[in-house]
Amino acid sequence: MTFIIRLIHKHWLAITLFLLAVITYLSLTPLVSLPGVPGTDKTHHFIAYAALVFAVALRKPKRWPVISLFLFGWSGGIEILQPYVNRYGEWLDLAANGGGLICGVILATLVSWLFPQAVDVKCRPKVG
């Protein structure tokens, strides 16, 4: 577990950008019908955005709350664009995205508390 946390902590930017690209692509690709995946659409939104913010919240780079707000704004932009690509933009999807972002931050904070030795303090910005 410590190895995985250190890996996420070290490569947080690459992980975040990769997940953002995947989420954006999957959200803006027109579909004939929804794929047969377990769970509801809102559950998928929640999990995707919790995973998206997890690495940022675990690493806590300078201005990480601004990055989190950017991710929420990006999700809103996707919801606005979806009707133009034969998809449905929904306010409840945006709410699920926001809930996922909050849950991802809480989960990353919990992981930091439970595995403090795994979080490389040398990489953290100095405060004060």
C-alpha positions in Angstrom: 0.0 0.0 0.0 2.8 2.4 0.9 4.4 1.9 -2.6 1.1 2.8 -4.3 0.7 5.9 -2.2 4.2 7.0 -2.9 3.7 6.4 -6.6 0.5 8.5 -6.7 2.2 11.2 -4.6 5.2 11.3 -7.0 3.2 11.2 -10.2 0.2 13.2 -9.2 0.2 15.6 -12.1 0.5 12.9 -14.8 -2.2 10.8 -13.1 -4.5 13.8 -12.9 -4.0 14.9 -16.5 -4.5 11.4 -17.8 -7.7 10.9 -15.8 -8.9 14.4 -16.9 -8.3 13.5 -20.6 -10.1 10.1 -20.2 -13.1 11.6 -18.4 -13.3 14.4 -21.0 -13.1 12.0 -23.9 -15.7 9.6 -22.4 -18.0 12.4 -21.5 -17.9 14.1 -24.9 -18.0 11.0 -27.1 -21.5 10.6 -28.7 -23.2 7.3 -27.7 -26.0 5.4 -29.5 -26.9 3.8 -26.2 -25.4 3.6 -22.7 -22.9 0.8 -22.1 -24.0 -2.0 -19.9 -21.9 -1.2 -16.8 -23.0 -1.9 -13.3 -24.2 1.1 -11.3 -26.0 4.3 -12.2 -24.9 7.2 -14.3 -24.5 9.3 -11.1 -22.4 6.7 -9.4 -20.0 6.7 -12.4 -19.8 10.5 -12.2 -19.1 10.3 -8.5 -16.4 7.7 -8.7 -14.7 9.3 -11.8 -14.3 12.7 -10.1 -13.3 11.2 -6.7 -10.5 9.4 -8.6 -9.6 12.5 -10.5 -9.0 14.7 -7.5 -7.5 12.0 -5.3 -3.9 12.4 -6.5 -4.1 16.2 -6.2 -5.5 16.1 -2.7 -3.0 13.5 -1.7 0.0 15.5 -2.9 -1.5 18.9 -2.0 0.6 21.0 -4.3 0.6 24.8 -4.0 -2.9 26.1 -4.6 -4.4 22.6 -4.6 -7.9 24.0 -3.7 -7.8 26.1 -6.8 -7.0 23.0 -8.9 -9.9 21.3 -7.3 -12.2 24.2 -8.2 -10.9 24.1 -11.7 -11.8 20.4 -11.9 -15.3 21.3 -10.8 -15.5 24.1 -13.4 -14.2 21.7 -16.0 -17.0 19.2 -15.1 -19.5 22.0 -15.5 -18.1 22.9 -18.9 -18.4 19.3 -20.0 -22.1 19.2 -18.9 -22.7 22.4 -20.9 -21.0 20.9 -24.0 -22.7 17.5 -23.9 -25.9 18.6 -25.7 -23.8 19.6 -28.7 -22.4 16.1 -29.0 -25.6 14.2 -28.8 -25.4 13.7 -25.1 -27.4 15.0 -22.1 -26.0 17.6 -19.8 -27.6 17.3 -16.3 -27.5 19.4 -13.2 -27.5 16.1 -11.1 -24.4 14.9 -13.0 -22.7 18.1 -11.9 -23.8 17.5 -8.3 -22.5 14.0 -8.5 -19.2 15.3 -9.9 -19.0 17.8 -7.0 -19.8 15.1 -4.5 -17.1 12.9 -6.0 -14.5 15.7 -5.7 -15.4 16.3 -2.1 -15.2 12.6 -1.3 -11.9 12.3 -3.2 -10.4 15.0 -1.0 -11.7 13.4 2.2 -10.4 10.0 1.1 -7.0 11.4 0.3 -6.9 13.2 3.7 -7.8 10.0 5.4 -5.0 8.1 3.5 -2.5 10.8 4.5 -3.5 10.4 8.1 -3.4 6.6 8.0 -0.1 6.3 6.1 1.9 9.3 7.0 5.2 7.5 6.3 4.1 6.9 2.7 3.7 10.6 1.9 7.1 12.0 0.9 7.5 15.1 2.9 10.5 16.2 0.8 8.1 16.9 -2.1 5.7 19.0 -0.1 6.0 22.8 -0.3 7.3 24.5 2.8 4.8 26.5 4.7 5.8 29.7 6.4 
